[in-house]
């Protein structure tokens, strides 16, 4: 049956998921069929009366073959695709804020598809509709060049609100929740420095935070690396970890820092009238319960949530999703300056892992040869035994490919993580409900994120996520 374009597109959403457990759930099927029929033409609704009578296998096969063809693309073609992605990133992945070019965290809207939810969500299977320009609120300066919507369309609203940090927003149709386009964690709006307390008697480490910065810890650069009003930080933070960063700031902030540095020696306090007590008192006046630590914790948690939303692919396997989680956590660790020295055993452990990868590659080559031979045997004999042998070799090959992919992801994760301490942020700065809700939404076992002791520590969060916390 030839379907109309809209009906066909929604059918592909279901077909792509045929090998997923979601499509076997009654609620998922019911919600999908209900929303699908709403988008059909009257003629289609007359003929398509029951989901169980629809065969999606050919569509599913098409997408499997398309996926395999993409994986088999020659290196040159993959490079072209990569360059095109970089071109799009360069065009849409940056904005100008206070005269400085800043990277955007995630500049793409979520494509249409079927809602999955977590656990047995009552709305699973419902149609997530395509986000149109008419759904989007653009937030920019009054004197800026307003981004043009696609031809024939208009924005829902163009707003000039400098009290918020989002650049665009829209409301998704399933939960009615608001989605945002935000700045990258490395932007100047997302500093997460510690306030810094006075040293106790006998403490000799020369570590500082915001309140205890000295004149020698910052350098003011009217222009640096193509940016204006740049503050260069260089000091030892908690645990004697060096904090080095170059941050463009508002012109007034730059002028204020120049005033604070006047007639002072390099060893003098930069903020000589400021203490952590007075800072926290000021923050309390702004919002009940707000402290420098609360601000830092919030900054870390919102960064994790934004990064998980941007990096996680629902169709990835668990190993790939864990890599995305660790990358999101790394963004937080970098934000909070949770560094570590490269472990002494790093090189040795990487060599051992590489040896496992090489051995697995050899197994893969052998499995391919054995499958080829099994196919030749079946072609010659054409009996059930040889056919079963082909299927067995196919499954073995797929298992080895999966194991190799997992090992490669482990190597990538290990390399990216060698100088970053993930534990501090995960256990002390991140709202655990975010991690729990992410696990539930994307089908990742919670024990992959938290060990037994940590699960006991965050039992309250696990229970709360079950009740009312949505990722």
C-alpha positions as CSV (number, residue, x, y, z in Angstrom):
1,X,0.0,0.0,0.0
2,X,1.4,3.4,-1.0
3,X,1.1,5.8,2.0
4,X,0.9,9.6,2.0
5,X,4.1,11.2,3.0
6,X,3.1,12.1,6.5
7,X,1.7,8.7,7.2
8,X,4.7,7.0,5.8
9,X,7.1,9.1,7.8
10,X,5.4,8.1,11.1
11,X,5.4,4.5,10.0
12,X,9.2,4.6,9.7
13,X,9.4,5.8,13.3
14,X,7.7,2.5,14.4
15,X,9.6,0.4,11.9
16,X,13.0,1.6,13.1
17,X,12.2,0.3,16.6
18,X,10.9,-3.2,15.6
19,X,13.8,-4.9,17.4
20,X,13.3,-2.8,20.5
21,X,11.3,-4.0,23.5
22,X,9.2,-0.9,23.5
23,X,7.3,-1.9,20.3
24,X,6.1,-5.1,22.0
25,X,4.4,-3.1,24.8
26,X,0.6,-2.7,24.6
27,X,0.6,0.9,25.8
28,X,3.3,1.8,23.3
29,X,1.3,0.1,20.4
30,X,-2.0,1.7,21.5
31,X,-0.6,5.2,21.8
32,X,1.3,4.9,18.5
33,X,-1.7,3.6,16.5
34,X,-3.9,6.3,18.0
35,X,-1.6,9.1,17.0
36,X,-0.7,7.5,13.6
37,X,-4.3,7.3,12.5
38,X,-4.8,11.0,13.4
39,X,-2.2,11.8,10.7
40,X,-3.7,9.5,8.1
41,X,-5.8,10.6,5.1
42,X,-9.5,9.5,5.3
43,X,-8.8,6.8,2.7
44,X,-5.9,5.4,4.7
45,X,-8.0,5.3,7.9
46,X,-10.7,3.3,6.0
47,X,-8.1,0.6,5.1
48,X,-5.8,0.6,8.1
49,X,-7.9,-0.6,11.0
50,X,-5.5,-2.6,13.3
51,X,-1.9,-2.4,14.0
52,X,-1.4,-6.2,14.2
53,X,-2.4,-6.4,10.6
54,X,0.4,-4.0,9.5
55,X,3.7,-5.4,8.4
56,X,6.6,-3.1,9.0
57,X,9.4,-5.6,8.3
58,X,10.3,-4.2,4.8
59,X,10.7,-0.7,6.1
60,X,12.8,-2.0,9.1
61,X,15.0,-3.9,6.6
62,X,15.5,-0.8,4.6
63,X,16.8,1.2,7.6
64,X,19.1,-1.7,8.7
65,X,20.6,-1.9,5.3
66,X,21.0,1.9,5.2
67,X,22.8,1.8,8.6
68,X,25.1,-0.9,7.4
69,X,25.8,1.0,4.2
70,X,26.7,4.0,6.2
71,X,29.1,2.0,8.4
72,X,30.8,0.6,5.2
73,X,31.3,4.0,3.6
74,X,34.9,4.6,2.4
75,X,37.2,6.8,4.5
76,X,36.9,9.6,2.0
77,X,33.1,9.7,2.1
78,X,33.1,9.7,6.0
79,X,35.6,12.6,5.9
80,X,33.2,14.6,3.6
81,X,30.3,14.0,6.1
82,X,32.5,15.0,9.0
83,X,33.5,18.2,7.1
84,X,29.9,19.0,6.4
85,X,29.0,18.5,10.1
86,X,31.9,20.9,11.0
87,X,30.6,23.4,8.5
88,X,27.1,23.3,10.1
89,X,28.7,23.6,13.5
90,X,30.7,26.6,12.4
91,X,27.6,28.3,11.0
92,X,25.0,27.6,13.7
93,X,27.1,26.5,16.7
94,X,28.2,30.0,17.9
95,X,26.6,33.2,19.0
96,X,27.8,36.7,20.0
97,X,27.3,37.7,23.6
98,X,28.7,40.9,25.0
99,X,30.7,41.3,21.9
100,X,32.4,37.9,22.3
101,X,31.9,34.8,20.2
102,X,30.6,32.0,22.4
103,X,30.0,28.3,21.6
104,X,26.4,27.1,21.9
105,X,25.8,23.8,23.8
106,X,23.3,22.1,21.6
107,X,21.9,24.1,18.6
108,X,19.7,21.4,17.1
109,X,16.1,20.7,17.9
110,X,15.1,17.1,18.6
111,X,13.7,15.4,15.4
112,X,10.2,14.0,15.3
113,X,9.8,10.4,16.5
114,X,8.0,8.3,19.1
115,X,8.1,9.1,22.8
116,X,9.7,6.5,24.9
117,X,9.7,7.8,28.5
118,X,11.1,5.9,31.4
119,X,9.7,2.7,33.0
120,X,6.1,2.1,32.0
121,X,5.3,5.7,31.0
122,X,1.6,6.1,30.1
123,X,2.5,8.3,27.1
124,X,5.1,6.0,25.5
125,X,4.5,5.5,21.8
126,X,2.9,8.9,21.3
127,X,4.1,11.0,18.4
128,X,6.8,13.7,19.1
129,X,5.9,16.2,16.5
130,X,8.4,18.1,14.4
131,X,9.4,21.5,15.9
132,X,8.5,24.3,13.4
133,X,9.7,27.9,13.4
134,X,6.2,28.9,14.6
135,X,6.8,26.9,17.8
136,X,10.1,28.7,18.6
137,X,10.8,31.8,20.7
138,X,14.1,33.5,19.7
139,X,15.9,35.5,22.5
140,X,18.4,38.1,21.2
141,X,19.5,41.7,21.7
142,X,17.3,44.5,20.5
143,X,20.1,45.8,18.2
144,X,21.2,42.4,16.9
145,X,20.5,40.9,13.5
146,X,17.5,38.6,14.2
147,X,18.0,35.1,12.7
148,X,15.7,34.6,9.7
149,X,13.2,31.7,9.8
150,X,13.0,29.4,6.8
151,X,11.2,30.9,3.8
152,X,7.4,30.9,4.3
153,X,7.6,30.6,8.1
154,X,7.9,33.0,11.1
155,X,9.0,32.7,14.7
156,X,6.5,32.3,17.4
157,X,8.1,35.3,19.1
158,X,11.3,37.4,19.1
159,X,12.1,38.3,22.7
160,X,14.9,40.5,24.1
161,X,15.4,39.2,27.6
162,X,18.8,39.6,29.1
163,X,17.8,38.2,32.5
164,X,17.9,34.6,31.2
165,X,20.7,32.6,29.5
166,X,18.8,30.7,26.9
167,X,18.9,31.7,23.2
168,X,15.8,29.9,22.0
169,X,12.9,27.9,23.5
170,X,9.9,25.9,22.5
171,X,7.3,23.6,24.2
172,X,7.3,20.0,23.3
173,X,3.9,18.4,22.6
174,X,4.1,15.2,24.8
175,X,4.7,16.5,28.3
176,X,4.2,20.2,27.7
177,X,7.7,20.9,29.0
178,X,9.8,23.8,27.8
179,X,13.1,23.0,25.9
180,X,16.0,25.4,25.6
181,X,19.0,26.2,23.5
182,X,21.7,27.1,25.9
183,X,25.4,28.2,25.9
184,X,28.2,25.6,26.1
185,X,29.6,24.9,29.6
186,X,32.8,26.7,28.7
187,X,31.0,30.0,28.1
188,X,31.7,33.0,30.3
189,X,28.2,32.7,31.9
190,X,29.1,29.4,33.5
191,X,32.1,29.9,35.8
192,X,32.0,27.6,38.8
193,X,34.8,28.8,41.1
194,X,34.9,28.1,44.8
195,X,34.3,31.1,47.1
196,X,37.5,30.3,49.2
197,X,37.9,30.6,52.9
198,X,40.7,32.0,55.1
199,X,43.4,29.5,55.9
200,X,43.3,27.8,59.3
201,X,46.4,28.1,61.5
202,X,49.1,25.7,60.5
203,X,47.7,25.2,56.9
204,X,50.6,26.0,54.5
205,X,49.1,25.2,51.1
206,X,48.8,28.5,49.1
207,X,45.3,27.7,47.7
208,X,42.6,30.3,47.0
209,X,39.1,30.8,45.8
210,X,37.1,33.8,44.6
211,X,37.1,35.8,47.9
212,X,40.8,35.1,48.6
213,X,42.2,35.8,45.1
214,X,45.3,38.1,45.1
215,X,46.4,40.6,42.6
216,X,49.0,38.2,41.3
217,X,46.4,35.6,40.4
218,X,44.8,37.6,37.5
219,X,46.0,39.4,34.5
220,X,43.8,41.9,32.7
221,X,44.1,41.9,28.9
222,X,42.1,44.6,27.0
223,X,42.4,42.3,23.9
224,X,43.5,38.7,23.7
225,X,42.9,36.0,21.1
226,X,40.5,38.2,19.2
227,X,38.4,38.9,22.3
228,X,38.0,42.0,24.4
229,X,38.1,42.5,28.1
230,X,39.7,39.2,28.9
231,X,40.6,38.1,32.5
232,X,43.4,35.5,32.7
233,X,43.2,33.4,35.9
234,X,46.1,31.4,37.2
235,X,46.0,30.1,40.8
236,X,46.0,27.0,42.9
237,X,42.5,25.9,43.9
238,X,41.4,23.2,46.3
239,X,43.8,20.2,46.7
240,X,46.5,22.4,45.1
241,X,45.0,21.9,41.6
242,X,46.0,24.6,39.3
243,X,43.1,26.7,37.8
244,X,44.0,28.4,34.6
245,X,41.4,30.0,32.4
246,X,41.0,33.0,30.1
247,X,37.5,34.5,30.4
248,X,36.1,37.5,28.5
249,X,33.9,39.6,30.8
250,X,31.6,42.6,30.6
251,X,33.3,45.9,30.1
252,X,32.1,47.2,33.6
253,X,33.5,44.1,35.3
254,X,36.8,44.7,33.6
255,X,36.9,48.3,34.7
256,X,36.0,47.3,38.3
257,X,38.8,44.8,38.4
258,X,41.2,47.6,37.2
259,X,40.0,49.8,40.1
260,X,40.5,46.9,42.6
261,X,44.1,46.4,41.4
262,X,45.1,50.1,41.6
263,X,47.8,50.9,44.2
264,X,48.2,47.3,45.3
265,X,51.1,44.9,45.3
266,X,51.0,41.5,43.7
267,X,50.5,39.8,47.0
268,X,47.6,42.0,48.1
269,X,44.0,40.7,48.3
270,X,42.1,41.5,45.1
271,X,38.8,41.8,46.9
272,X,40.1,43.1,50.3
273,X,36.6,44.1,51.5
274,X,35.0,40.7,50.6
275,X,34.7,37.6,52.7
276,X,32.8,34.3,52.1
277,X,30.5,35.4,54.9
278,X,29.6,38.7,53.3
279,X,29.3,37.0,49.9
280,X,26.9,34.3,51.1
281,X,24.9,37.0,53.0
282,X,24.5,38.9,49.7
283,X,23.5,35.7,47.9
284,X,20.9,35.0,50.7
285,X,19.4,38.4,50.1
286,X,19.0,37.5,46.4
287,X,17.4,34.1,47.1
288,X,16.5,32.3,50.2
289,X,19.0,29.4,50.8
290,X,21.4,30.5,48.0
291,X,25.1,30.2,48.9
292,X,28.3,30.0,46.8
293,X,28.3,26.2,47.3
294,X,24.6,26.0,46.2
295,X,25.4,28.0,43.1
296,X,28.3,25.8,42.3
297,X,26.3,22.7,42.8
298,X,23.4,24.0,40.7
299,X,25.9,25.0,37.9
300,X,27.3,21.5,37.9
301,X,23.9,19.8,37.8
302,X,22.4,21.9,35.1
303,X,25.5,21.4,33.0
304,X,25.2,17.6,33.4
305,X,21.6,17.7,32.4
306,X,22.3,19.8,29.3
307,X,25.2,17.7,28.2
308,X,23.3,14.4,28.7
309,X,20.5,15.8,26.6
310,X,22.9,16.8,23.9
311,X,25.2,13.7,23.9
312,X,22.9,10.7,24.5
313,X,21.6,8.8,21.5
314,X,18.5,6.6,22.3
315,X,19.6,4.1,19.6
316,X,23.1,3.5,21.1
317,X,23.9,0.4,23.1
318,X,24.6,0.6,26.8
319,X,28.4,0.9,26.3
320,X,27.9,3.9,24.0
321,X,25.4,5.5,26.4
322,X,27.9,5.1,29.3
323,X,30.5,6.8,27.2
324,X,28.1,9.7,26.6
325,X,27.4,9.8,30.4
326,X,31.1,10.0,31.2
327,X,31.6,12.7,28.6
328,X,28.8,14.7,30.2
329,X,30.3,14.2,33.6
330,X,33.7,15.2,32.3
331,X,32.2,18.5,31.1
332,X,31.2,19.1,34.7
333,X,34.6,18.1,36.1
334,X,36.3,20.5,33.7
335,X,33.8,23.3,34.7
336,X,34.6,22.6,38.4
337,X,38.3,22.1,37.8
338,X,38.3,18.6,39.1
339,X,41.7,17.6,37.6
340,X,44.1,14.8,38.6
341,X,47.6,13.7,37.6
342,X,47.7,11.0,35.0
343,X,47.9,7.7,36.9
344,X,51.3,6.0,36.9
345,X,49.7,2.8,35.7
346,X,47.9,4.5,32.8
347,X,50.3,3.5,30.0
348,X,50.5,-0.1,31.2
349,X,46.7,-0.4,31.5
350,X,46.3,1.2,28.0
351,X,48.8,-1.3,26.6
352,X,46.8,-4.2,28.1
353,X,43.6,-2.8,26.7
354,X,45.1,-2.4,23.3
355,X,46.4,-6.0,23.4
356,X,42.8,-7.1,24.1
357,X,41.6,-5.0,21.1
358,X,44.2,-6.5,18.8
359,X,43.3,-10.0,19.9
360,X,39.6,-9.3,19.4
361,X,40.4,-8.0,15.9
362,X,42.1,-11.3,15.1
363,X,39.0,-13.1,16.4
364,X,36.9,-11.0,14.1
365,X,39.0,-11.8,11.0
366,X,38.8,-15.5,11.9
367,X,35.0,-15.3,12.4
368,X,34.5,-13.6,9.0
369,X,36.5,-16.4,7.3
370,X,34.5,-19.1,9.1
371,X,31.2,-17.4,8.1
372,X,32.3,-17.2,4.5
373,X,33.2,-20.9,4.5
374,X,29.9,-21.8,6.1
375,X,28.0,-19.9,3.4
376,X,30.0,-21.8,0.7
377,X,29.2,-25.1,2.4
378,X,25.5,-24.3,2.6
379,X,25.5,-23.2,-1.1
380,X,26.9,-26.6,-2.0
381,X,24.8,-28.8,0.4
382,X,21.6,-26.8,0.7
383,X,20.6,-28.7,3.8
384,X,19.2,-27.6,7.2
385,X,22.5,-28.5,9.1
386,X,24.6,-26.2,6.9
387,X,22.0,-23.5,7.1
388,X,22.0,-23.7,10.9
389,X,25.8,-23.5,10.8
390,X,25.6,-20.2,8.8
391,X,23.2,-18.7,11.4
392,X,25.5,-19.8,14.2
393,X,28.6,-18.2,12.6
394,X,26.6,-15.0,11.9
395,X,25.6,-14.7,15.6
396,X,29.2,-15.3,16.7
397,X,30.4,-12.6,14.3
398,X,27.9,-10.1,15.6
399,X,28.9,-10.9,19.2
400,X,32.6,-10.4,18.4
401,X,31.8,-7.1,16.7
402,X,29.8,-5.9,19.7
403,X,32.7,-6.9,22.0
404,X,35.2,-5.1,19.9
405,X,33.1,-1.9,19.8
406,X,32.8,-2.1,23.6
407,X,36.6,-2.4,24.0
408,X,37.2,0.5,21.6
409,X,34.7,2.7,23.7
410,X,36.6,1.7,26.9
411,X,39.9,2.8,25.3
412,X,38.3,6.1,24.2
413,X,36.8,6.7,27.7
414,X,40.1,5.8,29.4
415,X,42.1,8.2,27.3
416,X,39.7,11.1,27.7
417,X,39.5,10.5,31.4
418,X,43.2,10.2,32.3
419,X,43.5,13.8,33.7
420,X,40.0,14.3,34.9
421,X,38.5,13.2,38.3
422,X,34.9,12.2,37.8
423,X,34.2,11.0,41.2
424,X,34.1,14.3,43.0
425,X,31.5,15.9,40.9
426,X,29.4,12.7,40.6
427,X,29.2,12.2,44.4
428,X,29.3,15.7,45.7
429,X,28.1,18.2,43.1
430,X,25.5,16.5,40.9
431,X,21.9,16.0,41.7
432,X,21.7,12.2,41.7
433,X,18.1,12.3,40.5
434,X,19.4,13.5,37.1
435,X,21.6,10.4,36.8
436,X,18.8,8.1,38.0
437,X,16.2,9.6,35.7
438,X,18.7,9.3,32.8
439,X,19.3,5.7,33.5
440,X,15.6,5.0,33.5
441,X,14.9,6.9,30.3
442,X,17.7,5.3,28.3
443,X,17.6,1.8,29.7
444,X,21.0,1.9,31.5
445,X,21.2,-0.2,34.6
446,X,21.7,2.1,37.6
447,X,24.6,-0.1,38.9
448,X,26.6,1.0,35.8
449,X,26.6,4.5,37.2
450,X,26.6,4.0,41.0
451,X,28.2,1.1,42.9
452,X,26.4,-0.6,45.9
453,X,27.6,1.9,48.5
454,X,26.7,4.9,46.3
455,X,23.3,3.4,45.6
456,X,22.7,3.2,49.4
457,X,23.9,6.8,49.7
458,X,21.4,8.0,47.0
459,X,18.5,5.7,47.9
460,X,16.4,8.8,48.6
461,X,17.1,10.1,45.0
462,X,16.3,6.7,43.5
463,X,13.0,6.6,45.3
464,X,12.2,10.2,44.4
465,X,13.0,9.7,40.7
466,X,10.6,6.8,40.7
467,X,7.9,9.1,41.9
468,X,8.1,12.5,40.4
469,X,11.4,13.4,38.8
470,X,11.6,13.6,35.0
471,X,14.9,13.8,33.1
